[in-house]
């Protein structure tokens, strides 16, 4: 009994000391568990702290023994955290596409020169339908007639199945999906280029009956050349 009572008193004392140590107020910030979670190092891409003795305001707990704010990458040239791109190069995505460089107002030029690089197939149309239903039906409706739930509220949504919209080129539709036009916002950041082209195929083939569709596989290199000619945004 005496041992249990003694251990109980010691436990309460330890708990009291711990809580007192964590109490913060005024200039006393209390004790911190895992201080590096509170004082994370901001890694600048091209500027680093090279002084390995810099400790900052708290004791460093780094396993390599360097200072708290030391953020230099010894594996990259000049200790940079991010390498600079090779001179005179432009990064491509995994499909080999270059960045899309047409500006929002260059819709007519994009419509005349940009061609669909995705080969038309049943699988592409199936995927295009799924993507259309996911991204486009709230405004355009499941049949593309501008009667989606959102379209009924905001009004002015394009009916993709009639009028001048049927005559739009695939490049025009791709550009509008990417950059937006009128009440339609830009979807370039939400939908990958490949998926945008699949949606274009579905719109032209299924909703517009193949009218004014490319119906041909354009070489990706040809598309890249036309895009590079226009300055980046």
Secondary structure, DSSP 8 states (H G I E B T S, - for coil): -HHHHHHHHHHHHHHHHHHHHH--BTTB----SSHHHHS-----SS-----TT--TTS----TT---TT----TTSGGG-SS----TT-----TT--------TT-HHHHHHH----S---HHHHHHHHHHHHHHTHHHH-TTSSS-SHHHHHH-----TTSGGGGG--HHHHHHHHHH-BTTB---TTTS-HHHHHHHHHHIIIIISTTTT---S---HHHHHHHHHTS---
